[in-house]
């Protein structure tokens, strides 16, 4: 008995075996400069977006006024937030007076009665304890008449260097809508 083996593989004619494979489209890789250009465009787009958002909500100014020493010295950079103007006593804010940026501390808000006696700053009949103020708080001879009640939408501001600061003792309470924003960061730049 003879066993025959059956092979079901197809035998290809010689003409089909020698056919060349179909051409595949090969794209050359992008040059490195093209990838770098795309990355640079993305970085610029992110930077411009960040700059626009930052300039809308925040600002940075250089202090040239010595009235807030030692808290903010001459040459220090001050970052402020434009969108929050809900000030409370103790906040430091930025305002413009006579074309000059001024950084001042809020000592009284709407409804408070401010007076300056020979003992110092008095708010609503209480003498204020100000541990970070190193100069006495005095009235100015050419300043506003005190006591004064801070009106709605206003704050009373003073400089920390009380003896030479041009502040609410000179120009009275400040309208909140005229302030530029709340100081959030002070960068001590003068020593660098």
C-alpha positions in Angstrom: 0.0 0.0 0.0 1.4 3.3 -0.9 0.6 6.5 0.9 0.4 9.5 -1.1 0.8 12.8 0.4 -1.4 15.5 -0.6 -0.1 19.1 -0.6 -2.7 21.8 -0.9 -0.4 24.7 -1.4 -0.8 26.4 -4.6 2.1 26.4 -7.0 2.6 29.8 -8.4 3.6 30.3 -11.9 7.0 31.7 -12.3 5.7 35.0 -13.7 3.8 35.7 -10.4 6.7 34.8 -8.2 9.0 37.3 -9.8 6.5 40.2 -9.6 7.8 43.1 -7.7 6.0 44.1 -4.5 3.6 47.0 -4.8 5.2 50.4 -4.2 4.5 51.9 -0.8 4.5 55.6 -0.3 7.3 56.5 2.1 7.1 60.1 3.5 10.4 61.5 4.5 10.6 62.5 8.2 10.1 66.2 9.0 13.3 68.1 9.4 14.1 69.1 12.9 13.8 72.8 12.2 10.1 72.3 11.2 9.4 70.6 14.6 11.3 73.4 16.4 9.3 76.1 14.5 6.0 74.4 15.6 7.2 74.3 19.2 8.2 77.9 19.1 4.8 78.9 17.7 3.1 77.0 20.6 5.4 78.6 23.2 4.7 82.1 21.8 0.9 81.4 21.8 0.9 80.3 25.4 3.1 83.3 26.4 0.8 85.8 24.7 -2.3 84.2 26.2 -0.7 84.2 29.7 0.4 87.8 29.2 -3.1 89.0 28.2 -4.8 87.2 31.1 -2.1 88.4 33.6 -2.3 92.0 32.4 -6.1 92.0 32.7 -6.2 90.6 36.3 -2.8 91.6 37.7 -0.2 94.3 37.4 3.3 95.0 38.5 4.7 98.5 39.4 8.0 99.7 40.8 7.7 101.7 43.9 9.3 105.1 43.9 7.5 106.5 47.0 9.2 106.2 50.4 5.9 106.6 52.2 5.4 102.9 52.9 8.9 102.2 54.4 9.9 99.8 55.7 7.1 97.6 54.3 7.7 98.7 50.8 10.9 100.4 50.0 12.0 102.6 47.1 12.7 100.4 44.1 10.7 97.4 45.3 8.4 95.7 42.8 4.8 95.4 43.8 2.3 93.0 42.3 -1.3 93.8 42.7 -4.7 92.1 41.9 -7.1 94.3 40.0 -10.3 92.3 40.4 -10.6 92.3 44.2 -11.5 95.6 45.7 -13.2 94.4 48.8 -10.7 96.0 51.2 -10.5 95.5 54.9 -8.4 97.4 57.5 -4.8 96.3 57.1 -4.9 95.7 53.4 -2.3 97.4 51.2 -3.6 98.9 48.0 -2.4 100.8 45.0 -3.9 104.1 43.9 -3.1 107.0 41.7 -3.0 110.5 43.1 -1.9 113.5 41.0 -0.5 111.2 38.3 1.6 109.2 40.8 1.2 105.6 41.9 0.8 105.4 45.7 0.9 102.3 47.8 -1.0 102.8 51.0 -2.5 100.8 53.9 -6.2 100.8 54.5 -7.0 101.8 58.1 -10.7 102.4 57.9 -13.6 101.3 55.6 -17.2 102.6 55.0 -19.0 103.8 58.1 -15.8 104.1 60.3 -15.1 107.3 62.1 -11.4 108.3 61.8 -9.7 110.7 64.2 -6.0 111.4 65.0 -5.4 112.6 68.5 -2.2 113.3 70.4 -2.3 109.6 71.4 -2.4 108.5 67.8 -4.8 106.9 65.3 -8.3 106.5 66.7 -10.9 104.4 64.7 -14.5 104.4 66.1 -13.3 105.7 69.4 -10.6 103.1 69.9 -6.9 103.9 69.9 -5.3 101.6 67.3 -2.3 99.4 68.2 -0.1 99.3 65.1 2.9 97.1 65.8 4.5 97.5 62.4 4.3 101.3 62.4 7.5 102.9 63.8 6.5 106.6 63.6 3.8 108.5 65.4 0.6 109.2 63.5 0.0 113.0 63.6 -2.4 115.3 61.9 -1.2 117.6 59.2 -1.7 121.4 59.6 -2.8 121.7 55.9 -4.7 118.4 55.9 -8.4 117.6 56.2 -10.4 118.4 59.3 -10.8 115.4 61.6 -12.7 113.4 62.8 -14.1 112.2 59.5 -16.6 109.5 58.7 -15.7 107.2 55.8 -18.5 107.2 53.3 -20.0 104.3 51.4 -17.6 103.0 48.7 -14.6 104.7 50.3 -11.5 103.8 52.4 -9.2 105.8 54.6 -5.5 105.1 53.8 -2.3 106.0 55.4 1.4 105.4 54.6 3.5 103.3 57.0 6.1 106.1 57.2 3.6 108.4 58.9 5.6 111.5 59.2 6.1 112.3 55.5 3.4 110.4 53.7 0.8 112.1 51.5 -2.3 110.1 52.3 -5.9 110.5 53.4 -4.8 113.0 56.0 -4.2 115.3 53.0 -6.7 114.3 50.4 -9.4 112.6 52.5 -11.0 109.2 52.1 -10.4 107.5 48.7 -13.2 106.2 46.4 -12.7 102.4 46.0 -13.5 102.7 42.3 -10.4 105.0 41.9 -8.0 102.4 43.4 -6.0 100.1 41.1 -6.1 97.0 43.2 -4.9 95.1 46.3 -1.2 94.5 46.7 -0.6 90.7 46.8 3.2 90.5 46.6 6.2 92.7 47.3 9.5 91.8 45.7 12.4 93.4 47.6 14.3 94.5 44.4 16.3 97.3 45.9 18.9 95.0 47.5 19.6 93.0 44.3 
